[in-house]
Amino acid sequence: MIIVRKIRLDDARELVRFMIRNSIMEKIQDEAEYYICKVDDVLCGCGIMIKKDKLCIIKNVVVDKECRRERYGSSIVKTMLNSAELGGAETAVCSGNVPRFSEYLNFKKVNTKELPEAIKNETEKLHNEEEVYVASLVDYFKSACQ
């Protein structure tokens, strides 16, 4: 069984071990929401989302190498986007370290210099990358419901 959800307190130790094993050197942030993907009770992926007003920032979506190409990463991102949209976010931004994955999820590549100032300030959390991927959450899931 596949489960994608926000972490709970009892997941913390397992998540930290997963992050270390997968070289995610990210400080735990109070404002961040952490999501995990478990397959048959085994942690196989995680993602980090920061919500700020009408913006959400997707960071560090990682799936174990032996679990890749099974759409677990897509499930993690879509779960985060759904949560963000329900919380009032209208725009999602993610870094572009796997361009085909971002494009598969309907994110469009944008130079950070072209972003509105409010979004540009928040993208500094993406380690000052020059290119990011942006998606509108307005009607993002509508096509899936038709």
KAKA-V459718 format. One line per field, one symbol per residue. ss: DSSP state (H for helix, E for strand, - for the rest). phi: phi as a letter, one per 20 degrees, with the letter a starting at -180 (. if undefined). burial: + if it has 9 or more other ideal C-beta (glycine too) atoms within 8 Angstrom, else -. Layout:
ss->???
phi->???
burial->???
This chain:
ss->-EEEEE--HHHHHHHHHHHHH----------EEEEEEEE--EEEEEEEEEEE--EEEEEEEEE-HHH----HHHHHHHHHHHHHHH----EEEEE---HHHHHH---EEEEHHH--HHHHHHHHHH----EEEEEE-----HHHH-
phi->.dccaffdgfegffffffffgdleedffdfeedddccddlmdfcabbccddbleccdecleccggfdfmdmfffffffffffffffeofdcccbfdfcgffffgemedfcfgfefggffgfffgfemlffdcdcceefmgegffee
burial->---+--+---+---+--++----+-+-----++++++++---+++++++++---+++++-++++--++---++++++++++++++---+-++++++----+++-+-+-++-+--+---++-++--+--+-+++++++--++-----
